[in-house]
Amino acid sequence: MDAPKMDFAKDNGLVAGIVQDAASGQVLMLGFLNEESYRKTAETGFVTFWSRTRSKLWMKGETSGNRLRVVEAATDCDNDALLFKVVVEGDGLVCHEGTVSCFTKPIEFGGGA
């Protein structure tokens, strides 16, 4: 089966890339990919993003050693978002703030259950 063609046209050439720990299921981070970073991810097997602030390719972990090795990938129904299930190399601290996940700041919403 051929890989789905990603739709890079919707958001200025970018698609969201959600990164999830393959073993625990924990969501680790969100980044953005353009066509070039998508190809690089496919070629290397390590998640490579497009840095919107620096306007350049960015392989997560290339300096810290906490690279994200893809073990499974899927796209959503619109082909404009990716889910990467990964094994984290290095010490496992994915966030630049020194935590496993970038999602560490709780927000409380009213309403309850």
TAGIFEN-V677997 format. One record per backbone hydrogen bond with DSSP energy under -0.5 kcal/mol. NH is the residue of the N-H (numbers start at 1). CO is the residue of the C=O. If there is no record, write none. Layout:
BEGIN
<<NH & CO> <NH & CO>>
END
This chain:
BEGIN
<<6 & 4> <7 & 79> <8 & 6> <11 & 14> <12 & 9> <13 & 8> <14 & 11> <15 & 33> <16 & 80> <17 & 31> <18 & 82> <19 & 29> <20 & 18> <20 & 84> <21 & 26> <22 & 86> <25 & 21> <28 & 19> <29 & 19> <31 & 17> <33 & 15> <38 & 34> <39 & 35> <40 & 36> <41 & 37> <42 & 38> <43 & 39> <44 & 40> <45 & 41> <47 & 68> <49 & 58> <50 & 32> <51 & 49> <51 & 56> <52 & 50> <55 & 51> <56 & 51> <58 & 49> <60 & 47> <60 & 58> <62 & 59> <65 & 61> <67 & 65> <68 & 60> <69 & 67> <69 & 87> <70 & 45> <70 & 68> <71 & 85> <72 & 85> <74 & 83> <76 & 81> <79 & 76> <82 & 16> <83 & 74> <84 & 18> <85 & 72> <85 & 83> <86 & 20> <86 & 84> <87 & 69> <89 & 67> <89 & 87> <92 & 89> <94 & 92> <94 & 100> <95 & 99> <98 & 95> <102 & 28> <104 & 102> <106 & 104>>
END
